[in-house]
Amino acid sequence: MSDEPNAVAFDINGIISHQRNRYPVLLIDRITAVDPGKSASAVKCFTYNEWFFPGHFDDEPNVPGFIQIESLTQTFIMTFLCMEEYKGMKTNFVSLNNVKFKRKVVPGDVLKIDAVLTSFKRGIAIGSVQSTVNGEPACSGDFIVAVPAVLDRFKPKSS
């Protein structure tokens, strides 16, 4: 996706202006391309000075699964949070399905992440995300994420 001539990209300041995650849980470094309402690609560069490496594990540092999942999720939500009407809105997990870890991710690795939004209706986003390191599959899954501010508009009103 990043080879598209008119692709939109965001540096860290652009990411911060579009989603609510902040240090220490802002886990993507750059959105390399986004097609609003359709797809997003990102990178995360893991260095040994990440807060989780000393505890996971001091003798064999590797990226915990939850960090990988959160990196994928932050890329996925940029498929719709990059749209002006959703910019900066809070999101919540609904479900994670078919999550697979294919390789260990270690300090020095660059995680390349590609997300596809297959449906976004009434505040529910559905899609899939995959990541690679040096072209090798790393982690993937199917995600459903809610945008409560949008979802609430469609809830029945009590009398």
NORJO-V970779 format. One line per field, one symbol per residue. ss: DSSP state (H for helix, E for strand, - for the rest). psi: psi as a letter, one per 20 degrees, with the letter a starting at -180 (. if undefined). Layout:
ss=???
psi=???
//
This chain:
ss=-------EEE-HHHHHHH-----------EEEEEE---EEEEEEE-------HHH---------HHHHHHHHHHHHHHHHH--HHH-----EEEEEEEEEE--------EEEEEEEEEEEE--EEEEEEEEEE--EEEEEEEEEEE-HHHHHHH-----
psi=hiiphjqqqpahhgghihriqrpjjokqhpohqpnpjgrqqrqpopqhjqhighimqhimpqpqghggghggghgghihhiiphiipjqqqqqgqpqkpppiqpprpiqoopppqpohpopkjoppaqqqqqpkippgqrrpqppqnhhgghhjqqpq.
//
